[in-house]
């Protein structure tokens, strides 16, 4: 699979990006509710790992859900990977 081909198979393909990126300025429960919907979509996605890898290697770690993980969860994962390296 080419590096970008995974996007063609993503469960979120064609969906409004606002499902995966919470409204600016929101914190706490509103963001958690928006992230919950995105995670449900990601849960059964067959290219979730490719999506997560894209986010981790491309620096998309400040906003939105990628590969089923929030920015905070991706930052934790990156720290764990650095410790192992």
LINVEN-V640594 format. One record per helix or strand of 3 or more residues. SS is the DSSP state (~ for helix, > for strand). FROM is the first residue (numbers start at 0). LEN is the number of residues. If there is no record, write none. Layout:
ss | from | len
SS | FROM | LEN
SS | FROM | LEN
This chain:
ss | from | len
~ | 4 | 5
~ | 16 | 3
~ | 28 | 15
~ | 47 | 11
~ | 70 | 14
